[in-house]
């Protein structure tokens, strides 16, 4: 009674711990998961974001009033109010929009004009007083004052003359607004086109602060949507897009699809277990799913308690754990060769853990999560096996002679020889498989991706590249000249690919080319701090020039980044220049993926084979595992090439999964020569895994659909490969079986039962101590089932 009460308390505590951990699980699809951790480009991007804000949420507004947005006084007032409200949203670093630019510029121009006018009046008064004190005549006084003002007017008079046709700098002055933003032809001035795509439209860049997690990013995106919707502007349906919007959409879809696809996978796998006659009693057939479910929940709870967010792979997590994790409880619940089950499970854990060598955090964390889930599921299977009775297979008799192989050995080896050719071709073609590392591609299949195309058409860019320079003081003539040279070179070499948005030389272009250090500082003080802070940060020791770029082909983007880096002139002494941006990070992610495509697959294959070899003490079995993995992987690589699929972070993880299933199927099939029920169990496991992975094909995310189909194809390939290598290289026990035992295996009644019992006992002797032996609870032969006792009694009565 006490033991039962203690067990109940332990179960309640475990349940509470799992529930508490699951409540804290978070999903993060941020950019940091898809770039090499410790990579310089990511660190540089983070530094830029700290100084100037992260990649923006882009709001594109198309006005349908007669004069658009900025040339309608009421609409312009609403636009300014909207930008002000967006700047007050929590976790927003800064907002750039035409309304605020106009408002801040009007204030700055009024201040400049007042300062210039006041300075001129003061200079004139001083000159007149000086002339009078010298006793000059009235005419001489006026000549002296004019001479003193001539130099001042030569430098600042142009500002007054230019301001006169615009009238009073005010948002209520339509002439001022038009002259500020539009050219003579009525089109937007080039320097403002990123904020005013056309005379009738406007764009607002909302930059979140650096380092937001997925929940905070989603909160900012939702607040921007609500604020724009409530603005009262007379516009077409707004376009709200940008990297934060895409990552938030992917995270939301992942959070929605994870339980839906997970439950669908559970139902599909359960149906396979129920319909396949692998056990005598139907009610026992769902027990493997219980262990897999407990293992999955426990693993997710661990991540919740550790406050480690899960990436996009959480959607594929449950189908994978069901497909792999339920196999080992299936084998352990029957009188299988437990050392083989342990070897296969250990190989699976090590193969998935090998993904930890990936430079991409997404792949690394995904592999470790699956490895942990398989290990915990295995432990749950052991606990359930110790508490529940052994499941009786549907067929307990050993196979009759020749029943294990229907195809002659010679034919099998010819088939294997032919099968090697496409596998070798697949491995040869692996370096030529195209790679995809764009974070935007994760959103394929979502409507938000269409907004990116619409914004691209309106603005001419969909992302940014920044040239960041750091040093003791960036507002100097030398650095301004250097930045102007960068602008000129980029315009000359890549003007069709890189569009200047806001750069230091453009902002201070009114100073000309011969400004002194004092004039550079004074000129920056004349500008609105709102605009100056967009290019100068860090207290004056960092400057940024931003260029718009369209993220299309990452390989081409990588070449563009390298070319821009080579174009940069040497920075002045004491300064450091960097090319920074999401395209730079994506290019480095592509390089990391390319370098690791071979290494991950080969290492996972090697550690799985090593684990099997050490635990079974069989070099032959280890080589069979490696051979099956090589065959299946080669076939899958060839299939990817023929179907034109691209490698991405998820498909990199598929290589380890192919090794895992090849390890499992090979080890178990090799021990099933005279155990039909074990062969059937392996087939059930393969079918359940295939069906579970196919559930991912129902995802609305294209990357997950492709991943599910790839996994399903991989399971089929590994099952075929395992059957092939086991048939080509049978073990000594299969080649030299005792004919007497085989005859008994075919005999009816009690002799068959006794032969089966002896076969099970011989399995324990051959394979060594299993899980039960290690616990000291499984040394004796299993007790006879009630059905066996009944048959034994009938047999005796008959004799």
Residue pairs with C-beta under 8 A, 6 or more apart in sequence:
17 301
17 305
18 297
18 298
18 301
19 301
20 301
20 304
20 305
21 300
21 301
21 302
21 303
21 304
21 305
22 297
22 300
22 301
22 304
23 304
24 304
24 305
24 307
25 300
25 301
25 303
25 304
25 310
25 314
26 213
26 214
26 215
26 304
26 307
26 309
26 310
27 214
27 251
27 254
27 255
27 258
27 309
27 310
27 311
27 312
27 314
28 213
28 214
28 251
28 309
28 310
28 311
29 214
29 247
29 250
29 251
29 254
29 311
29 312
29 442
30 213
30 214
30 217
30 247
31 243
31 247
31 439
31 582
31 585
32 42
32 361
33 311
33 312
33 360
33 361
33 362
33 365
34 360
34 361
34 362
34 437
34 439
34 586
34 589
34 649
35 41
35 42
35 360
35 361
35 585
35 586
35 588
35 589
35 592
36 42
36 359
36 360
36 588
36 589
36 592
37 359
37 361
39 359
39 585
39 588
39 592
41 580
41 584
41 585
41 587
41 588
42 585
42 588
44 468
44 578
44 580
44 584
45 580
45 581
45 582
45 584
45 585
46 210
46 211
47 468
47 580
48 466
48 468
48 544
48 580
48 581
49 55
49 209
49 210
49 211
50 210
50 211
51 537
51 538
51 542
51 544
52 93
52 94
52 207
52 533
52 534
52 537
52 544
53 93
53 94
53 207
53 208
53 209
53 210
54 93
54 207
54 208
54 209
54 210
54 212
54 244
55 207
55 242
55 243
55 244
55 463
55 464
55 582
56 96
56 205
56 206
56 207
56 242
56 244
57 205
57 206
57 207
57 208
57 220
57 221
57 224
57 240
57 241
57 242
57 244
57 245
58 203
58 204
58 205
58 206
58 239
58 240
58 241
58 242
58 455
58 459
59 86
59 203
59 204
59 205
59 206
59 224
59 228
59 238
59 239
59 240
60 197
60 201
60 202
60 203
60 238
60 239
60 240
60 241
60 454
60 455
60 458
60 459
61 69
61 79
61 201
61 202
61 203
61 204
61 228
61 233
61 235
61 236
61 238
62 200
62 201
62 235
62 236
62 458
63 69
63 72
63 75
63 200
63 201
63 202
63 233
63 234
63 235
63 236
64 234
64 235
64 236
65 72
65 75
65 234
66 72
67 200
68 75
68 198
68 199
68 200
68 201
69 75
69 76
69 79
69 98
69 200
69 201
69 202
69 233
69 235
70 76
70 79
70 98
70 99
70 102
70 177
70 181
70 196
70 199
70 202
71 174
71 177
71 178
71 199
73 171
73 172
73 174
75 233
75 234
76 99
76 102
76 171
76 177
77 171
78 231
78 232
78 233
79 97
79 98
79 99
79 202
79 231
79 233
80 99
80 100
80 102
80 103
80 171
81 231
82 97
82 99
82 204
82 227
82 228
82 231
82 233
83 95
83 97
83 99
83 100
83 204
84 100
85 227
85 231
86 92
86 95
86 97
86 204
86 206
86 224
86 227
86 228
87 94
87 95
87 100
89 206
89 220
89 223
89 224
89 227
90 219
90 220
90 223
91 208
91 209
91 212
91 216
91 219
91 220
92 206
92 207
92 208
92 209
92 220
93 207
93 208
93 209
93 210
94 207
94 533
94 534
95 204
95 205
95 206
95 207
96 195
96 204
96 205
96 207
96 502
96 534
97 195
97 202
97 203
97 204
97 205
98 181
98 192
98 195
98 196
98 202
98 203
99 202
100 530
101 192
101 195
101 528
101 530
101 531
102 171
102 177
102 180
102 181
103 171
104 528
104 530
104 531
105 169
105 180
105 528
105 531
106 169
106 170
106 171
106 176
107 169
107 528
108 526
108 527
108 528
109 163
109 169
110 168
110 169
111 526
112 159
112 526
113 159
113 160
113 163
113 169
115 526
116 156
116 159
116 160
117 160
119 152
119 156
120 149
120 152
120 153
120 156
123 148
123 149
123 152
124 145
124 148
124 149
126 148
127 144
127 145
127 148
127 149
128 141
128 144
128 145
130 144
131 140
131 141
131 144
131 145
132 141
136 144
163 169
165 175
165 179
166 173
166 175
166 176
166 179
166 180
167 173
167 175
167 176
168 176
169 176
170 176
171 177
181 188
181 189
181 192
181 196
182 188
182 189
182 199
183 189
186 199
187 198
187 199
188 196
188 197
188 198
188 199
190 500
191 500
191 502
191 506
193 460
194 203
194 205
194 459
194 461
194 499
194 501
194 502
194 548
195 202
195 203
195 204
195 205
196 202
196 203
197 203
197 458
197 459
197 460
201 458
203 455
203 458
203 459
206 220
206 224
208 216
208 217
208 220
208 244
212 220
212 244
213 309
214 247
214 248
214 251
214 309
217 244
217 247
217 248
217 251
218 248
218 251
218 252
220 244
221 240
221 244
221 245
221 248
224 240
225 240
228 238
228 240
229 238
239 451
239 454
239 455
239 458
240 451
241 448
241 451
241 452
241 454
241 455
242 455
243 439
243 440
243 463
243 582
245 448
245 451
246 439
246 440
246 442
246 443
246 446
246 448
246 449
246 452
247 439
247 442
249 443
249 446
249 448
250 312
250 442
250 443
250 446
250 701
253 446
253 700
253 701
254 312
254 314
254 315
254 701
257 315
257 699
257 700
257 701
257 704
258 314
258 315
258 317
258 318
261 315
261 318
261 319
261 695
261 696
261 698
261 699
262 317
262 318
262 319
264 695
264 698
265 318
265 319
265 322
265 323
265 692
265 695
265 696
266 289
266 293
266 318
266 322
268 691
268 692
268 694
268 695
269 289
269 322
269 323
269 326
269 688
269 691
269 692
270 286
270 289
271 691
272 684
272 687
272 688
272 691
273 285
273 286
273 288
273 289
273 326
273 330
273 684
273 688
274 282
274 285
274 286
276 285
276 680
276 683
276 684
276 687
277 394
277 680
278 285
278 330
278 393
278 394
278 677
278 680
278 681
278 684
279 285
279 334
279 391
279 392
279 393
279 394
280 392
280 393
280 394
280 787
281 391
281 392
284 333
284 391
284 392
287 329
287 333
287 384
287 388
287 391
288 326
288 327
288 329
288 330
288 333
288 381
289 322
289 326
290 329
290 384
291 325
291 326
291 329
291 377
291 380
291 381
291 384
292 321
292 322
292 325
292 326
292 329
292 377
294 376
294 377
294 380
295 321
295 325
295 373
295 374
295 376
295 377
295 378
295 379
295 380
296 317
296 318
296 321
296 322
296 325
296 373
296 377
298 376
298 380
299 321
299 369
299 372
299 373
299 376
300 310
300 317
302 372
302 376
303 309
303 310
303 369
308 365
310 317
310 365
310 369
311 361
311 362
311 365
311 366
312 362
312 442
312 650
312 701
312 703
312 704
313 362
313 365
313 366
313 369
313 650
313 653
315 696
315 699
315 701
315 704
316 650
316 696
316 704
316 707
316 708
316 711
317 369
317 370
317 373
319 692
319 693
319 695
319 696
319 708
319 711
320 370
320 657
320 692
320 693
320 711
321 370
321 373
321 374
321 377
322 688
322 689
322 692
323 688
323 689
323 690
323 692
323 693
323 711
323 715
324 348
324 370
324 374
324 657
324 660
324 661
324 664
324 689
325 373
325 374
325 377
325 378
326 377
326 685
326 688
327 664
327 685
327 688
327 689
328 341
328 344
328 345
328 348
328 374
328 377
328 378
328 381
328 664
329 377
329 378
329 380
329 381
329 384
329 385
330 681
330 684
330 685
331 341
331 344
331 668
331 678
331 681
331 685
332 338
332 341
332 381
332 382
332 385
332 771
333 381
333 384
333 385
333 388
333 390
333 391
334 390
334 391
334 392
334 393
334 677
334 678
334 681
335 390
335 393
335 760
335 763
335 782
336 668
336 671
336 678
336 681
337 671
337 763
337 764
337 766
337 767
337 770
338 767
338 770
338 771
338 772
338 773
339 615
339 616
339 767
339 768
339 769
339 770
340 616
340 667
340 668
340 670
340 671
340 767
341 668
341 770
341 771
342 615
342 770
342 771
343 611
343 612
343 615
343 616
343 621
343 667
344 612
344 663
344 664
344 667
344 668
345 374
345 375
345 378
346 611
346 612
346 615
347 607
347 608
347 609
347 611
347 612
347 625
347 660
347 663
347 664
347 667
348 371
348 374
348 608
348 660
348 663
348 664
349 371
349 374
349 375
349 378
350 371
350 604
350 607
350 608
350 610
350 611
351 604
351 605
351 607
351 608
351 656
351 659
351 660
351 663
352 367
352 368
352 370
352 371
352 374
352 604
352 656
352 657
352 660
353 367
353 368
353 371
353 607
354 367
354 600
354 603
354 604
354 607
354 656
355 363
355 364
355 366
355 367
355 368
355 371
355 600
355 604
355 652
355 653
355 656
356 364
356 367
356 368
357 364
357 596
357 599
357 600
357 603
358 364
358 367
358 596
358 600
358 652
359 592
359 595
359 596
360 589
360 592
360 593
360 596
360 649
360 652
362 649
363 600
363 649
363 652
363 653
366 650
366 653
367 653
367 656
382 771
385 771
386 775
386 777
390 782
392 785
392 787
393 677
393 678
393 680
393 681
394 677
394 680
395 676
395 677
395 680
396 677
396 753
396 756
397 676
397 745
397 752
397 753
397 755
397 756
398 674
398 675
398 676
398 741
398 742
398 745
398 755
398 756
398 759
399 673
399 674
399 675
399 676
399 745
400 742
400 745
400 746
401 737
401 739
401 742
401 743
401 746
403 676
404 672
404 673
404 674
404 679
404 734
405 412
405 727
407 415
407 727
409 727
409 728
412 724
412 727
412 728
413 728
415 724
416 724
416 725
416 727
416 728
419 631
419 635
419 721
419 724
420 631
422 634
422 635
422 638
423 630
423 631
423 632
423 633
423 634
423 635
423 638
424 634
425 634
425 638
426 633
426 634
426 635
426 636
426 637
426 638
426 639
426 641
427 630
427 633
427 634
427 637
429 637
429 638
429 641
430 597
430 598
430 637
431 597
431 598
432 641
433 597
433 637
433 640
433 641
433 645
433 646
433 647
434 555
434 646
434 647
435 554
435 555
435 590
435 593
435 594
435 597
435 646
435 647
435 648
436 554
436 646
436 647
436 648
437 554
437 586
437 589
437 590
437 593
437 648
437 649
438 551
438 554
438 586
439 582
439 586
440 449
440 452
440 551
441 648
441 702
441 703
442 701
442 703
443 449
443 701
444 701
444 702
444 703
445 699
445 700
445 701
445 702
445 703
445 705
446 700
446 701
452 462
455 462
456 462
456 550
459 548
460 499
460 548
460 550
461 499
461 501
461 548
461 549
461 550
462 548
462 549
462 550
462 551
463 548
463 549
463 550
463 551
463 581
463 582
463 583
464 501
464 546
464 547
464 548
464 549
464 581
464 582
465 498
465 546
465 547
465 549
465 561
465 564
465 579
465 580
465 581
465 583
465 584
466 544
466 545
466 546
466 547
466 579
466 580
466 581
467 483
467 486
467 544
467 545
467 547
467 564
467 568
467 577
467 578
467 579
467 580
468 542
468 543
468 544
468 577
468 578
468 579
468 580
469 479
469 482
469 483
469 542
469 543
469 544
469 571
469 575
469 576
469 577
469 578
470 538
470 541
470 542
470 575
470 576
470 578
471 479
471 541
471 571
471 572
471 574
471 575
471 576
472 541
472 574
473 479
473 540
473 541
474 504
474 536
474 540
474 541
474 542
474 543
474 575
475 520
475 521
475 524
475 536
475 540
476 517
476 520
477 515
477 516
477 517
477 520
478 572
479 504
479 543
479 572
479 575
480 504
480 505
480 508
480 511
480 515
480 520
481 513
482 569
482 571
482 572
482 575
483 503
483 504
483 505
483 543
483 545
484 505
484 513
485 569
486 545
486 567
486 568
486 569
487 500
487 503
487 505
487 506
487 545
489 567
489 568
489 569
490 498
490 500
490 547
490 564
490 567
491 500
493 563
493 567
494 560
494 563
494 564
494 567
497 549
497 550
497 560
498 547
498 548
498 549
498 560
498 564
499 547
499 548
499 549
500 506
500 545
500 546
500 547
500 548
501 546
501 547
501 548
502 531
502 534
502 535
502 545
502 546
503 535
503 545
503 546
503 547
504 535
504 536
504 543
504 544
504 545
505 545
507 527
507 531
507 532
507 534
507 535
508 515
508 520
508 523
508 524
508 527
510 523
511 519
511 520
511 523
515 523
524 532
524 536
535 543
535 544
535 545
536 542
536 543
537 543
537 544
544 580
549 557
549 560
549 581
549 583
551 557
551 582
551 583
551 586
554 583
554 586
554 587
554 590
555 590
557 583
557 586
557 587
558 587
558 590
558 591
560 583
561 579
561 583
561 584
561 587
564 579
565 579
568 577
568 579
571 577
593 647
593 648
593 649
593 652
596 652
597 647
597 652
600 652
600 655
600 656
601 633
601 655
601 656
601 659
604 655
604 656
604 659
604 660
605 626
605 629
605 630
605 633
605 659
606 626
608 625
608 629
608 659
608 660
608 662
608 663
609 622
609 623
609 625
609 626
609 629
609 663
610 622
612 618
612 621
612 622
612 625
612 663
612 667
613 619
613 621
613 622
616 622
616 667
616 767
620 729
620 731
621 666
621 667
621 670
621 731
624 666
624 670
624 725
624 726
624 729
625 662
625 663
625 666
625 667
627 721
627 725
628 662
628 663
628 665
628 666
628 718
628 721
628 722
628 724
628 725
629 658
629 659
629 662
629 663
629 718
629 721
631 662
631 717
631 721
631 724
631 725
632 658
632 661
632 662
632 714
632 717
632 718
632 720
632 721
633 655
633 658
633 659
635 717
635 721
636 654
636 658
636 710
636 713
636 714
636 717
639 645
639 713
640 647
640 651
640 710
645 651
645 706
645 710
648 703
650 703
650 704
650 707
651 706
651 707
651 710
654 707
654 710
654 711
654 714
657 711
657 714
658 714
658 717
658 718
661 686
661 689
661 714
661 715
661 718
661 719
662 718
662 721
662 722
664 685
665 682
665 685
665 686
665 718
665 719
665 721
665 722
665 723
666 721
666 722
666 725
666 726
668 678
668 681
668 682
669 679
669 682
669 722
669 723
669 726
670 726
670 731
671 678
671 763
671 767
672 678
672 679
672 682
673 730
673 731
673 733
673 734
673 737
674 734
674 737
674 742
674 745
674 759
675 759
682 719
683 719
686 715
686 716
686 718
686 719
689 711
689 712
689 715
690 712
690 715
690 716
693 708
693 709
693 711
693 712
693 715
694 708
694 709
694 712
695 708
696 704
696 705
696 707
696 708
696 709
696 711
697 705
697 708
697 709
697 712
698 705
698 708
699 705
699 708
733 766
741 755
741 758
741 759
744 751
744 752
744 754
744 755
745 752
745 755
745 756
745 759
746 752
747 755
749 791
749 794
749 795
749 798
750 791
750 792
750 795
750 796
753 784
753 788
753 791
753 792
757 781
757 782
757 784
760 781
760 782
761 781
764 770
764 773
770 778
771 778
772 778
772 779
773 779
784 792
